[in-house]
Amino acid sequence: MIDIKDDETNAQAATPKGASSLIAAAEDADILVNNLGSARPKPFAEITDQDWLDLFQFNVMSGVRMTCHLLPRMVEHGWGRVVCISSESATTDEVATMVVYVCSDQASATSGAALRVDGGVVRYVA
């Protein structure tokens, strides 16, 4: 089991290279809970391209990378679970200062929903 709680491991999960070491440590996992996420509220006009890219890497791609690696094994073994947890902000009007977070949260929710038809091993929790 890998429990990503500290800032160093969080940062590691947001990059392809860092995710590789986490994936290696979870090679035999049959349950994956994607719950990594962060919000960095800012007025829309102050959000930089890098803010968008960083939060998308952190909130969306961290879970996508883990899922893409572990899902084929789960399907092959006929059992596994991918639980994608997002917040209700993906479906509410908290857009004013959290637009990047809301967009990345919706992307996580959508990618989780897409997995329902890819092997039937996913559960999405908002």
C-alpha positions in Angstrom: 0.0 0.0 0.0 1.2 3.5 -0.8 -0.4 6.3 1.1 0.5 9.6 -0.4 0.2 12.2 2.4 3.4 14.2 2.5 4.3 17.1 0.3 7.4 15.4 -1.2 5.4 12.3 -2.3 2.6 14.5 -3.6 5.0 16.4 -5.8 6.5 13.1 -6.9 3.1 11.9 -8.1 2.6 14.9 -10.4 5.5 14.0 -12.7 6.0 11.1 -15.1 9.4 10.2 -13.6 8.2 10.5 -10.0 5.0 8.5 -10.8 7.2 5.7 -12.1 8.7 5.0 -8.7 5.2 5.0 -7.1 4.0 2.7 -9.8 6.9 0.3 -9.1 6.0 0.2 -5.4 2.4 -0.6 -6.3 3.0 -3.2 -9.0 0.7 -5.8 -7.5 -2.1 -3.6 -6.3 -5.6 -4.7 -7.0 -7.3 -1.6 -5.5 -6.3 1.9 -6.5 -7.8 5.0 -4.8 -7.2 8.1 -6.8 -7.7 10.9 -4.3 -4.8 13.2 -4.9 -5.9 16.8 -5.5 -5.1 20.4 -4.6 -6.8 23.7 -5.1 -4.9 27.0 -5.5 -7.5 29.7 -5.6 -6.7 32.8 -7.7 -8.7 35.3 -9.7 -9.0 34.1 -13.3 -6.9 37.0 -14.7 -4.0 36.1 -12.5 -3.8 32.4 -13.5 -0.8 31.6 -15.5 -0.3 28.9 -18.1 2.0 27.2 -15.6 -0.7 27.2 -13.0 -3.0 25.4 -15.4 -0.4 22.9 -16.3 0.8 22.2 -12.8 -2.6 21.6 -11.3 -3.6 19.4 -14.3 -0.5 17.3 -13.8 -1.1 17.1 -10.1 -4.9 16.6 -10.0 -5.5 14.6 -13.2 -2.4 13.0 -14.6 -1.2 11.5 -11.3 -4.4 9.3 -11.2 -4.3 8.7 -14.9 -0.8 7.4 -14.8 -1.4 5.1 -11.9 -4.7 3.8 -13.5 -3.2 3.2 -16.9 -0.5 1.1 -15.4 -2.6 -0.9 -13.0 -5.8 -1.4 -14.9 -4.6 -3.9 -17.5 -3.4 -6.2 -14.7 -6.7 -5.9 -12.9 -8.6 -6.8 -16.1 -6.2 -9.7 -16.8 -6.9 -11.1 -13.3 -10.6 -10.5 -13.6 -10.7 -8.4 -10.5 -9.7 -5.0 -9.2 -11.0 -1.7 -8.2 -10.1 1.9 -9.2 -11.9 4.4 -7.0 -11.7 7.9 -8.4 -12.6 10.5 -5.7 -13.3 14.1 -6.7 -15.2 16.8 -5.0 -18.5 18.3 -5.7 -16.8 21.4 -7.1 -16.8 19.6 -10.4 -20.6 20.1 -10.5 -21.1 23.4 -8.6 -20.5 27.1 -9.2 -17.2 27.5 -7.3 -15.6 28.8 -10.4 -14.8 32.4 -9.4 -11.4 31.8 -7.9 -11.0 28.1 -8.4 -11.5 27.6 -12.1 -8.3 25.6 -12.6 -9.3 23.2 -9.7 -12.8 22.9 -11.0 -11.7 22.1 -14.5 -9.1 19.5 -13.3 -11.7 18.0 -10.9 -14.1 17.6 -13.8 -11.4 16.0 -15.9 -10.7 13.5 -13.1 -14.4 12.8 -12.8 -14.8 12.3 -16.5 -11.7 10.0 -16.8 -13.1 7.9 -13.9 -16.5 7.7 -15.6 -14.8 6.5 -18.8 -13.2 3.6 -17.0 -16.6 2.1 -16.2 -16.7 0.7 -19.6 -13.1 -0.4 -19.7 -13.0 -3.6 -17.7 -15.8 -2.7 -15.2 -13.4 -2.3 -12.3 -13.9 1.4 -11.5 -16.0 3.2 -8.9 -16.4 7.0 -9.0 -17.1 8.9 -5.9 -17.8 12.6 -5.9 
